[in-house]
Amino acid sequence: MIATRTLLPRHDPHLATRLDRSAAHSGAGAHLRTEDVPRWLAERRRAHRFSVRRIPLGDLDGWHTDPATGNLTHRSGRFFTVEGLRVTVDEGPVTEWRQPVINQPEIGLLGILAREFDGVLHFLMQAKMEPGNPNLVQLSPTVQATRSNYTRAHRGSPVRHLEHFLGPDGTEPPAGGRRVLADVLQSEHGSWFHHKFNRNILVETDHEVPESPDFRWLTLGQLGELLHHDNLVNMDARTVLACAPVTHTDGSAYARHTDTELLSWLTGERARHDVDATLIPLKEVTGWHRDDWSVDHDHGRHFSVVAVSVEAASREVGGWTQPLFAPVGTGVTAFLTRRIGGVPHLLVRAAVEGGLQGGVELGPTVQCTPGNYAHLPEAARPRFLDTVLGAPPSAIRYEAVHSEEGGRFLDARSRYLIVEWDEPDGGTADIDTPPGYRWMTPGQLGSLVRHGHYLTVQARTLLACLTTGALRW
């Protein structure tokens, strides 16, 4: 007789309701009121010795410049390297360029632990220091670690709470008292990383979790309120929160395009774009120059590669040096939104980026640093940028400045917006879209984000505002 396992429902019928209940609960969590979170983060900054200072590239300890390639490499062969990237694309104002890029082939782990208190799901968030954060300490996932970190290639302390996400040998931990709510590989910044992915995972536990002054339980609703603060919720937390399988508040099973039509459109965009991105030695990157302190673009645009010395008493290692990418200027990242047939839609762009595996993912309507286009003709400015920058305050549904990944980028910030799009004369904007754009509902984006390689990390930040209830329709 063949033993059979009891069949299970393909989807948990109660999970979305539980997440929605957590998103509606924003006043106070099990341990902390929402308004007290900024003070708690400030207290954690004062509790530990933190410092970040610029140093010459030649003073990087444990790193060296390969004499044959010019690449910046760690002596362990782990962590990441700074190399060159040659990119050619088939359309756009610039169709070929070379640049430095971060090559980090190992897959990192971004995990948020959930637990129910008084019938409401809470999420264990960490006050984590990253050297590139504008204010050093931000609200971060329970676990935020590269493979080199959690395998202790740095010979530092173990990563706290890792056992909820990985077993001792790197496989899955025992199932008892543990339930996976979401688990997906997601890309990172395709303009600065080469084929970089992180595992984004939400795990619920029934077990008691030891308290620590650097961790606090918060509801989704509290996190939504905190996403209205500048530079408070870090990028890694935002991307994991975007993956939460909530019931999106657009509240409709109908949309401008069917899901199949959208998947076919994206497949067509991926097929029609010719994106060739090849790693090359850093010394072969033309249009850039290196001095003792940095690698810079010849015209002062885009970003610089710099070096820092870090002291961080609360981290697994108390001090280290490393390269960081330091962008020039503040980015603008925005979705245009409007109702079609009474249903909220977002204008999504097929974003072409050299560092993305496959070259194309779904991005916000606008995603750029305006200063990088100042030297180009007016016609070469990103489409819809002027619409976003010229929007009246009454049209802005959401706005905050968020920093990007503080472990690799120094003071990298973008102004994130969701903007109602109506014609200036009071008429309704044309729902037809130019090539490379489509209207999608938040629910359609929420379905796609549960699978890897669909949404850029910038699109996921704005989607996190919807999953947490930071913006409601």
JOZIPE-V292403 format. One line per field, one symbol per residue. phi: phi as a letter, one per 20 degrees, with the letter a starting at -180 (. if undefined). A space follows every 10 residues. Layout:
phi=???
This chain:
phi=.efcegfdff cffdfgffff fffedcfbef cbfgfefgff fffffffcec bccfcfgfef endbeffedn feceffmdmb cdcdcdccce bofcdbbcbf bedcffeedd cdedbeclmc fcceddedec fefgdmdcfc fgcbbfffff emfemeffff mfffdcfgen effgfgmcbe ebabecfdgf ecddleccee cdceceefdg fbfecbecef fffffffeef ldefffffff ffefeeefef mbedbgcfff ffffffffff feedddccfc fgfeeenccc cfdadcfgdm dmacecccdc dbfeefcfaa cafcedfene fccbdecaec mndfcdeddf edcfeffnnc cecfgcbadg ffdfeeggfe fgfmfffffe ffgfeeebba edeeffecce lecceebccf dcfgenfeff efcfgncbec egffffffff cfmddfffff gffgfefenf cce
